[in-house]
Amino acid sequence: MPESFGVALLGAGRMGMEHARTMLGLAEARVLAVADPNTRAAEAAGGLLQAEAVYADPEEAIAHPGVEAVVIVTPTDTHARYIELAARAGKAIFCEKPVAKDLGETRRVLEAVEQRGVPFQIGFQRRYDPPYRQARDKIEAGEVGEVEQFIAVMRDPAPAPLEYLAGSGGIFIDQSIHDIDCARFLVGEVEEVHAWGAVRVDPRIGEIGDVDTTNLSLRFAGGALGVIQNSRRAVYGYDVRTEVFGSRGKLVMDATPKTPLWQYGGGVSADHYHFFMDRFKEAYRLELEAFFRSLSKGERPTPGGRDALESLRVAIAATRSLKEGRAVRLEEVG
């Protein structure tokens, strides 16, 4: 295997630039091409990475000579097409979530990946966040005993723009899916869900057929129970916490201060992460490092296609549960 891989970066927005800065420090990655319809953004990323070529069309970057791997950070609705094109061209693929917003297209694209045998990793970054990674190791070592309950909370500081939310697939597919993936990562497969939702933040979100405040109950195949709470608004900043409770104790991945400093005086205060890219900055770096390390070693990247598919199935089951007002078993969802 080569010591470094020729890379095409597709998408030079906020997350694209985050991955660009990571690849600057990776010996295994040589970014040869950058593509974004926003040519100013593409040129900025290309200059930072000293790329050989900058394109407006990501398809041209995929076809650029010497490209062996693609990092896809384009709008959600384009992921499936670029994954499929890259797979047909025999390129290794890292893609931000999701593959697609529906199961049929997700399965079709992942079948193309499997048929060509190309390495594929989906961007569920929390699996590489040190607290979550350590929690998984401790659970597997039996340190919490038999898992009985899973609790997760994620609240964004403010809703995304309405035009984005209208095409996002809904709160469970767009936001809750990260907690769903954590549930699968830490506890195991989900067999049944029951969702409740309300519009408590912005009535316009209800007008586009979505909700902004949710409780999702989970029943795991192993018998454990879980709850995921999500909101599109937390006035104090990004709020993410996870707890796994078992017969021998529990693990808590808490909302720690951004700076490890507490001020005591007329009360107690500390600063707080305001955005997910801030809180999970290290995880974004570690997941991309892991992708290229797996390529170097000839190993299968993780999380892979099955994780993308199964977490989407749970999110779709939750969406159906909310609409139909009943519990939905995963076997009902394709």
BATORSE-643335 format. One record per residue (C-alpha): y, x, z; residue in three letters; residue number from 1. Coordinates in pm, whole numbers. Layout:
% BATORSE-643335
        v        u        w    aa     i
        Y        X        Z   ala   NUM
...
***
This chain:
% BATORSE-643335
        v        u        w    aa     i
        0        0        0   met     1
      356      124      -67   pro     2
      563      262      219   glu     3
      842       18      132   ser     4
      863     -300      -73   phe     5
     1116     -403     -334   gly     6
     1279     -722     -210   val     7
     1479    -1008     -357   ala     8
     1702    -1187     -107   leu     9
     1753    -1547     -220   leu    10
     2051    -1695      -41   gly    11
     2350    -1507       98   ala    12
     2488    -1761      343   gly    13
     2498    -1735      721   arg    14
     2123    -1692      769   met    15
     2087    -1486      452   gly    16
     2336    -1235      588   met    17
     2149    -1226      921   glu    18
     1831    -1130      738   his    19
     2025     -886      519   ala    20
     2146     -697      824   arg    21
     1791     -685      958   thr    22
     1655     -544      632   met    23
     1919     -272      635   leu    24
     1732     -120      926   gly    25
     1378     -169      792   leu    26
     1208      127      631   ala    27
      957     -113      472   glu    28
     1225     -311      282   ala    29
     1434     -205      -17   arg    30
     1652     -494     -132   val    31
     1678     -462     -508   leu    32
     1827     -800     -589   ala    33
     2042    -1062     -419   val    34
     2098    -1412     -555   ala    35
     2328    -1696     -458   asp    36
     2522    -1949     -672   pro    37
     2821    -1852     -458   asn    38
     2885    -1526     -642   thr    39
     3133    -1401     -385   arg    40
     2871    -1434     -110   ala    41
     2605    -1277     -332   ala    42
     2829     -981     -410   glu    43
     2913     -932      -42   ala    44
     2543     -923       51   ala    45
     2459     -708     -249   gly    46
     2727     -458     -153   gly    47
     2608     -444      206   leu    48
     2250     -382       92   leu    49
     2342     -159     -203   gln    50
     2125     -381     -420   ala    51
     2062     -291     -783   glu    52
     2155     -637     -909   ala    53
     2335     -954     -801   val    54
     2255    -1289     -959   tyr    55
     2385    -1644     -943   ala    56
     2034    -1774    -1025   asp    57
     1758    -1697     -773   pro    58
     1497    -1728    -1047   glu    59
     1641    -1416    -1210   glu    60
     1615    -1228     -881   ala    61
     1248    -1323     -846   ile    62
     1187    -1178    -1192   ala    63
     1384     -859    -1127   his    64
     1175     -547    -1206   pro    65
     1034     -384     -897   gly    66
     1058     -688     -672   val    67
      738     -726     -470   glu    68
      855     -963     -198   ala    69
     1110    -1244     -172   val    70
     1303    -1363      133   val    71
     1405    -1726       76   ile    72
     1711    -1848      264   val    73
     1834    -2106       15   thr    74
     1905    -2480       73   pro    75
     1601    -2677      192   thr    76
     1552    -2873     -130   asp    77
     1508    -2550     -330   thr    78
     1240    -2388     -111   his    79
      940    -2542     -284   ala    80
     1047    -2435     -631   arg    81
     1122    -2076     -534   tyr    82
      801    -2042     -330   ile    83
      600    -2165     -626   glu    84
      777    -1937     -874   leu    85
      735    -1636     -646   ala    86
      366    -1715     -590   ala    87
      302    -1743     -964   arg    88
      473    -1406    -1007   ala    89
      247    -1251     -739   gly    90
      526    -1181     -489   lys    91
      488    -1184     -111   ala    92
      699    -1463       40   ile    93
      902    -1512      357   phe    94
     1072    -1853      366   cys    95
     1286    -2031      620   glu    96
     1147    -2368      724   lys    97
     1050    -2607      574   pro    98
      842    -2557      261   val    99
      941    -2914      168   ala   100
     1027    -3237      346   lys   101
      717    -3432      238   asp   102
      349    -3357      272   leu   103
      255    -3397      -94   gly   104
      496    -3133     -220   glu   105
      421    -2904       75   thr   106
       47    -2917        1   arg   107
       99    -2858     -371   arg   108
      316    -2553     -313   val   109
       89    -2404      -47   leu   110
     -210    -2452     -276   glu   111
      -28    -2239     -535   ala   112
       28    -1973     -268   val   113
     -341    -1978     -172   glu   114
     -461    -1971     -531   gln   115
     -259    -1660     -607   arg   116
     -352    -1503     -272   gly   117
        3    -1388     -197   val   118
      114    -1321      162   pro   119
      326    -1607      301   phe   120
      522    -1648      625   gln   121
      725    -1950      734   ile   122
     1035    -1900      948   gly   123
      942    -2043     1287   phe   124
     1130    -1766     1466   gln   125
     1062    -1873     1825   arg   126
      706    -1740     1796   arg   127
      866    -1393     1797   tyr   128
     1116    -1456     2078   asp   129
      995    -1231     2364   pro   130
      971    -1505     2632   pro   131
      773    -1736     2403   tyr   132
      552    -1451     2285   arg   133
      479    -1343     2642   gln   134
      410    -1703     2743   ala   135
      152    -1735     2465   arg   136
      -20    -1415     2585   asp   137
      -28    -1538     2944   lys   138
     -166    -1877     2844   ile   139
     -438    -1714     2636   glu   140
     -521    -1485     2931   ala   141
     -573    -1793     3148   gly   142
     -286    -1715     3387   glu   143
     -171    -2079     3404   val   144
     -525    -2216     3401   gly   145
     -599    -2527     3197   glu   146
     -277    -2653     3038   val   147
     -191    -3005     3154   glu   148
      170    -3063     3049   gln   149
      422    -2930     2795   phe   150
      794    -3001     2817   ile   151
     1060    -2891     2568   ala   152
     1433    -2961     2545   val   153
     1658    -2866     2254   met   154
     2014    -2987     2216   arg   155
     2254    -2855     1953   asp   156
     2619    -2801     2047   pro   157
     2734    -3051     1782   ala   158
     2588    -3243     1487   pro   159
     2568    -3070     1152   ala   160
     2793    -3210      876   pro   161
     2703    -3567      780   leu   162
     2626    -3472      419   glu   163
     2368    -3222      546   tyr   164
     2211    -3470      787   leu   165
     2183    -3732      512   ala   166
     1947    -3503      318   gly   167
     1776    -3332      612   ser   168
     1471    -3557      631   gly   169
     1571    -3688      975   gly   170
     1596    -3539     1322   ile   171
     1222    -3485     1373   phe   172
     1177    -3294     1045   ile   173
     1506    -3105     1071   asp   174
     1547    -3031     1442   gln   175
     1245    -3131     1651   ser   176
     1006    -2940     1425   ile   177
     1091    -2615     1606   his   178
      980    -2765     1938   asp   179
      676    -2913     1763   ile   180
      578    -2571     1635   asp   181
      624    -2428     1985   cys   182
      397    -2701     2122   ala   183
      127    -2607     1872   arg   184
      183    -2234     1933   phe   185
      160    -2260     2311   leu   186
      -78    -2552     2372   val   187
     -266    -2639     2053   gly   188
     -299    -2913     1797   glu   189
     -139    -3253     1850   val   190
     -349    -3565     1789   glu   191
     -106    -3849     1872   glu   192
      269    -3904     1910   val   193
      501    -4180     2027   his   194
      871    -4148     1949   ala   195
     1184    -4317     2078   trp   196
     1530    -4265     1934   gly   197
     1887    -4387     1969   ala   198
     2232    -4326     1827   val   199
     2434    -4199     2123   arg   200
     2649    -3927     1964   val   201
     2793    -4049     1632   asp   202
     2754    -4400     1487   pro   203
     2774    -4256     1135   arg   204
     2436    -4091     1193   ile   205
     2292    -4437     1243   gly   206
     2458    -4554      922   glu   207
     2259    -4297      722   ile   208
     1936    -4422      879   gly   209
     1885    -4152     1138   asp   210
     1916    -4111     1516   val   211
     2079    -3835     1719   asp   212
     1900    -3865     2056   thr   213
     1520    -3865     2089   thr   214
     1224    -3853     2324   asn   215
      891    -3764     2168   leu   216
      565    -3797     2363   ser   217
      266    -3589     2254   leu   218
     -104    -3610     2323   arg   219
     -280    -3281     2247   phe   220
     -633    -3256     2114   ala   221
     -732    -3066     2428   gly   222
     -615    -3349     2654   gly   223
     -278    -3213     2768   ala   224
       33    -3432     2748   leu   225
      377    -3331     2626   gly   226
      739    -3444     2599   val   227
     1007    -3316     2360   ile   228
     1371    -3419     2411   gln   229
     1632    -3355     2143   asn   230
     2000    -3429     2100   ser   231
     2252    -3346     1831   arg   232
     2520    -3274     2095   arg   233
     2555    -3063     2408   ala   234
     2921    -3009     2496   val   235
     2843    -2688     2687   tyr   236
     2663    -2514     2400   gly   237
     2312    -2465     2265   tyr   238
     2053    -2589     2516   asp   239
     1689    -2487     2470   val   240
     1422    -2482     2743   arg   241
     1043    -2499     2742   thr   242
      787    -2537     3018   glu   243
      408    -2513     3015   val   244
      236    -2645     3330   phe   245
     -127    -2580     3413   gly   246
     -388    -2593     3685   ser   247
     -290    -2247     3815   arg   248
       86    -2257     3775   gly   249
      354    -2286     3511   lys   250
      565    -2084     3269   leu   251
      931    -2160     3203   val   252
     1131    -2031     2909   met   253
     1477    -2118     3038   asp   254
     1833    -2137     2908   ala   255
     1949    -1800     3045   thr   256
     2314    -1686     3044   pro   257
     2426    -1505     2730   lys   258
     2548    -1221     2951   thr   259
     2332    -1139     3258   pro   260
     2629    -1190     3488   leu   261
     2692    -1463     3745   trp   262
     3039    -1501     3895   gln   263
     3064    -1631     4254   tyr   264
     3390    -1741     4405   gly   265
     3532    -2091     4386   gly   266
     3188    -2199     4269   gly   267
     2930    -2027     4052   val   268
     2971    -1965     3680   ser   269
     2815    -1781     3387   ala   270
     2857    -1781     3011   asp   271
     2622    -1969     2779   his   272
     2479    -1933     2429   tyr   273
     2674    -2158     2197   his   274
     2450    -2151     1888   phe   275
     2085    -2105     1796   phe   276
     2152    -1794     1587   met   277
     2303    -1638     1896   asp   278
     2019    -1732     2130   arg   279
     1741    -1632     1889   phe   280
     1909    -1333     1726   lys   281
     1635    -1096     1841   glu   282
     1364    -1338     1729   ala   283
     1508    -1352     1377   tyr   284
     1495     -973     1362   arg   285
     1144     -952     1504   leu   286
      997    -1215     1270   glu   287
     1121    -1032      961   leu   288
     1004     -698     1097   glu   289
      661     -855     1154   ala   290
      651     -987      798   phe   291
      709     -646      641   phe   292
      483     -476      893   arg   293
      200     -711      795   ser   294
      260     -629      428   leu   295
      241     -258      505   ser   296
      -85     -301      692   lys   297
     -236     -541      442   gly   298
     -261     -810      709   glu   299
     -200    -1184      681   arg   300
      152    -1278      801   pro   301
      195    -1540     1070   thr   302
      299    -1818     1107   pro   303
      160    -1911      769   gly   304
      106    -2206      541   gly   305
     -116    -2402      777   arg   306
      149    -2383     1049   asp   307
      413    -2508      807   ala   308
      190    -2799      706   leu   309
       63    -2903     1049   glu   310
      404    -2897     1219   ser   311
      542    -3107      933   leu   312
      257    -3357      981   arg   313
      354    -3401     1346   val   314
      722    -3445     1252   ala   315
      631    -3706      989   ile   316
      409    -3886     1240   ala   317
      704    -3890     1484   ala   318
      932    -4032     1214   thr   319
      678    -4305     1139   arg   320
      638    -4381     1509   ser   321
     1012    -4425     1550   leu   322
     1037    -4658     1249   lys   323
      731    -4866     1340   glu   324
      776    -4869     1717   gly   325
      422    -4760     1801   arg   326
      206    -4458     1874   ala   327
       83    -4279     1560   val   328
     -230    -4069     1541   arg   329
     -214    -3758     1323   leu   330
     -517    -3874     1127   glu   331
     -294    -4153      989   glu   332
      -62    -3899      828   val   333
     -240    -3758      525   gly   334
***
